[in-house]
């Protein structure tokens, strides 16, 4: 009976160790999952920030291009008007084509 009792105590101790090991494994897995989730959220936030910055830069570049095209449009219109006044019809036609191209780009 003492041997059976000792064997039972050993079995209970082994079961306790296995349960403790299982609890610590589950706890570790939860911590790792939570950390992975935090990393994923942080990565998504960084990606969103980068997208916003890229969009702002694109808007800024687009505005610069629009300003340049508007300046070009005014210059071409001015040259066209001056050439019309001077009677240089062939050159006016060429400038009007360039002006039309610039105006199409602005749309």
Backbone as a ProteinNet text record, in pm:
[ID]
protein_1_A
[PRIMARY]
XXXXXXXXXXXXXXXXXXXXXXXXXXXXXXXXXXXXXXXXXXXXXXXXXXXXXXXXXXXXXXXXXXXXXXXXXXXXXXXXXXXXXXXXXXXXXXXXXXXXXXXXXXX
[TERTIARY]
81.4	0	85	200.1	287.6	340.7	371.9	423	314.6	192.6	81.8	59.1	66.6	47.6	157.1	282.6	394.1	377.5	337.8	317.4	205.7	100.7	-9.4	38.1	121.5	174.5	263.7	344.5	429.7	342.9	237.8	147.1	79.3	34.5	-29.3	70.5	192.3	295.2	322.8	328	349	231.9	112.4	-6.1	-0.1	37.6	49.7	153.5	268.8	372	322.6	251.2	199.1	95.5	9.7	-90.5	-22.2	79.9	153.3	223.3	282.1	347.4	244.9	127.7	21.5	-23	-43.3	-84.5	20.5	147.6	251.5	263	241.3	243.4	128.8	10.4	-105.3	-80.7	-26.4	2.7	104.5	208.4	309.6	248.1	165.6	100.9	12	-58.8	-142.4	-56.9	51.8	140.7	197.7	239.3	293.7	187.2	64.5	-44.6	-75.5	-75.8	-101.1	9.6	133.8	246.8	238.4	202.9	187.8	76.2	-30.6	-141.6	-96.2	-22.1	30.4	123.3	207.8	298.5	219.8	116.1	34.8	-35.1	-87.3	-152.6	-51.6	65.5	171.1	214.6	230.1	268.1	160.4	34.9	-74.9	-78.7	-53.7	-50.9	63.4	179.1	293.3	263.2	202.9	168	66.9	-29.2	-128.6	-61.4	32.3	105.7	183.8	250.3	326.9	235.5	118	22.4	-23.7	-52.5	-95.8	14.7	137.8	250.6	268	256.2	269.5	157.4	36.8	-75.9	-55.9	-6.6	18.3	126.5	231.2	337.7	283.9	200.3	142.4	55.5	-22.7	-105	-17.6	90.9	182.5	246.3	292.2	354.2	251.9	131.2	25.3	-3.8	-6.4	-31	81.8	206.1	320.4	308.7	272.5	258.7	146.7	37.3	-73.9	-30.2	44	93.6	183.3	273.2	363.7	285.3	186.7	106.7	26.5	-24.9	-98.6	-5.7	117.1	214.7	245.8	264	292.7	174.6	54.4	-65.4	-68.5	-42.7	-42.7	65.3	183.7	293.7	260.5	207.7	172.1	59.7	-36.5	-145.4	-91.8	-0.4	58.5	136.1	219	295.7	202.6	97.4	1.1	-63.4	-104.2	-166	-69.2	58.2	159.1	184.1	190.1	214.2	95.1	-25.2	-143.6	-138.4	-99.6	-89.2	16.7	123.4	232.6	203.2	96.1	59.2	133	190.3	265.2	171.1	84.2	-22.1	29	132.5	183.2	233.5	304.9	358.2	242.9	138.9	22.3	-43.9	-57.9	-120.7	-41.5	91.4	177	161.3	161.4	145.7	7.4	-93	-227.3	-239.1	-167.5	-165	-98	15.6	83.7	-6.7	-75	-166.4	-278.6	-333.4	-439	-387.6	-262.5	-202.5	-192.5	-145.1	-130	-267.5	-366.1	-499.4	-559.3	-530.4	-579	-513.3	-385	-315.1	-372.4	-421.6	-478.3	-612.4	-676.2	-807.9	-796.3
-120.6	0	125.9	120.2	238.4	266.1	160.6	177.4	238.6	191.4	244.1	389.9	420	558.1	648.4	605	683.2	701.5	595.3	603.4	704.1	703.3	796.5	939.5	961.5	1095.1	1142	1051.5	1083.7	1119.5	1044.1	1071.3	1206.5	1237.1	1366.3	1479	1461.3	1564	1582.9	1472	1482.6	1555.3	1523.5	1590.2	1739.1	1775	1916.6	1986.9	1923.5	1983	1998.9	1900.4	1908	2020.4	2033.8	2140.9	2277.8	2290.3	2417.2	2449	2349	2367.7	2412.4	2350	2386.8	2531.6	2570.5	2708.2	2808.4	2779.1	2872.9	2877.4	2765.7	2764.5	2848.3	2834.8	2912.1	3060.6	3092.5	3232.3	3291.4	3216.5	3262.1	3283.1	3191	3203.2	3328	3356.3	3477.5	3603.5	3607.1	3724.2	3744.4	3635.8	3645.6	3694.6	3646.2	3690.2	3837.7	3881.1	4022.4	4110.1	4065.7	4142.2	4148.9	4039.4	4037.2	4132.8	4133.7	4224.9	4370.3	4401.6	4538.8	4576.5	4482.7	4508.3	4535.6	4456.1	4472.9	4609.7	4649.2	4780.6	4891.3	4879.2	4980.2	4988.9	4873.7	4873.1	4937.4	4908.4	4968.3	5119.5	5164.9	5309.2	5376.4	5312.6	5367.9	5373.2	5268.3	5265.9	5376.8	5397.4	5503.6	5641	5660	5786.8	5809.9	5706.2	5718.2	5750.5	5687.9	5716.5	5861.7	5910.9	6050.6	6145.5	6116.1	6200.3	6197.9	6080.5	6069	6145.3	6136.7	6207.5	6359.3	6403.8	6547.8	6594.7	6515.2	6550.3	6553.4	6457.9	6454.5	6578.2	6616.7	6738	6861.3	6867.5	6981.7	6988.8	6874.3	6869.7	6903.9	6855.9	6886	7036	7097.2	7241.7	7318.9	7275.1	7340.2	7328.8	7209.6	7187.2	7274.6	7283.9	7367.9	7513.1	7561.7	7699.5	7719.1	7623.3	7633.2	7633.5	7546.9	7541.8	7670	7725	7852	7964.5	7966.1	8066.9	8048.8	7924.2	7896.4	7938.9	7911.1	7949.9	8101.5	8176.9	8323.6	8372.6	8313.8	8354.6	8326.8	8208.7	8174.3	8264.3	8293	8382	8521.5	8568.3	8701.4	8705.2	8601.4	8596.8	8590.2	8510.7	8499.1	8634	8703.4	8835.1	8933.5	8930.8	9021.5	8990.4	8860.4	8822.2	8856.7	8843.6	8882.5	9031.3	9108.5	9253.6	9285.7	9205.6	9230	9169.2	9091.6	9033.6	8905.3	8835.8	8711.6	8592.3	8570.5	8470.3	8326.9	8287.2	8149.2	8117.5	8209.9	8190.7	8187.2	8263.8	8266	8128.8	8066.3	7934.2	7833.7	7837.3	7746.4	7770.1	7895.8	7927.4	7889.5	7906.1	7868.6	7717.7	7639.9	7494.6	7461.3	7526.5	7505.2	7545.2	7656.9	7704.9	7602.8	7548.8	7448	7323.6	7282.7	7168	7195.4	7314.5	7350.2	7353.8	7410.4	7416.9	7278.4	7185.6	7047.4	6983.4	7010.1	6953.3	7006.5	7128.4	7186.8	7125.8	7062.2	7003	6869.9
0	0	0	68.8	68.4	-71.7	-144.4	-280.5	-368.2	-354.5	-432.4	-395.8	-266.9	-220.9	-275.7	-271.5	-326	-476.5	-543.1	-688.4	-720.2	-641	-661.3	-640.4	-536.7	-511.5	-626.8	-680	-794	-914.9	-937	-1049.7	-1033.1	-912.2	-885.5	-909.6	-865.8	-886.1	-1035.6	-1110.8	-1255.1	-1322.3	-1279.7	-1335.4	-1304.8	-1182.9	-1145.2	-1232.7	-1255.1	-1339.9	-1483.7	-1534.4	-1670.9	-1682.8	-1581	-1583.4	-1577.6	-1493.8	-1483.2	-1615.3	-1675.5	-1805.8	-1910.5	-1909.5	-2003.7	-1980.9	-1854.3	-1824.1	-1869.7	-1846	-1887.7	-2040.2	-2108.1	-2255.3	-2311.1	-2252.4	-2296.7	-2271.4	-2155.6	-2121	-2218.9	-2248.7	-2343.5	-2481.4	-2524.9	-2655.8	-2660.1	-2552.6	-2547.1	-2557.2	-2479.2	-2483.3	-2623	-2686.9	-2822.5	-2920.3	-2907.4	-2995.4	-2973.8	-2848.4	-2818.3	-2875	-2862.4	-2915.9	-3068.6	-3130.9	-3276.8	-3320.3	-3244	-3275.3	-3261.7	-3154.7	-3137.3	-3251.9	-3293.6	-3406.4	-3534.6	-3558.1	-3678.8	-3678	-3563.3	-3552	-3575.9	-3515.6	-3532.3	-3678.3	-3743.3	-3884.8	-3971.4	-3940.3	-4016.8	-3998	-3875.3	-3849.3	-3925.1	-3926.6	-4000.9	-4150.4	-4202	-4344.9	-4377.1	-4288.6	-4311	-4307.6	-4214.6	-4208.8	-4338.2	-4386.6	-4510.4	-4628.7	-4631.3	-4739.1	-4734.3	-4614.1	-4600.8	-4645.8	-4606.9	-4647.9	-4799.6	-4859.9	-5005.3	-5076	-5023	-5083.4	-5072.6	-4956.7	-4939.3	-5036.4	-5052.1	-5146.1	-5289.1	-5324.3	-5459.6	-5483.9	-5381.3	-5396.8	-5414.6	-5338	-5347.3	-5486.2	-5536.2	-5669	-5777.7	-5760.6	-5857.2	-5859.3	-5741.3	-5733.6	-5802.2	-5780.5	-5846.3	-5998.2	-6044.2	-6188.6	-6245	-6173	-6219.1	-6229.8	-6130.9	-6134.8	-6257.3	-6279.3	-6395.8	-6525.9	-6535.8	-6658.3	-6677.4	-6568.9	-6579.3	-6627.5	-6573.5	-6618.2	-6766.3	-6807.5	-6947.4	-7033.6	-6986.2	-7060.3	-7079.9	-6973.8	-6984.6	-7079.9	-7070.5	-7159	-7304.9	-7332	-7469.9	-7522.1	-7436.1	-7477.7	-7508.2	-7424.7	-7445.5	-7577.9	-7601.9	-7726.6	-7846.7	-7834.8	-7943.7	-7973.5	-7868.9	-7887.3	-7952.8	-7906.6	-7962.8	-8110.5	-8143.5	-8283	-8372.4	-8317.6	-8395.2	-8428.2	-8327.1	-8348.5	-8453.9	-8456.5	-8550.5	-8688.2	-8700.1	-8828.7	-8861.7	-8766.9	-8791.2	-8772.9	-8870.5	-8859.7	-8845.2	-8916.8	-8909.5	-8768.6	-8711.6	-8575.6	-8473.5	-8497.1	-8408.6	-8405.1	-8522.4	-8530.1	-8447.3	-8458.7	-8382.4	-8231.7	-8192.5	-8050.1	-7999	-8082	-8039.9	-8019	-8100.3	-8079.3	-7945.3	-7918.5	-7790.8	-7674.3	-7691.2	-7587.8	-7564	-7671.6	-7659.7	-7586	-7615	-7544.9	-7394.6	-7360.4	-7219.3	-7151.4	-7220.1	-7161.2	-7141.6	-7232.8	-7215.8	-7095.1	-7071.7	-6956.9	-6825.5	-6830.4	-6708.7	-6672.2	-6765.2	-6737.1	-6672.4
[MASK]
+++++++++++++++++++++++++++++++++++++++++++++++++++++++++++++++++++++++++++++++++++++++++++++++++++++++++++

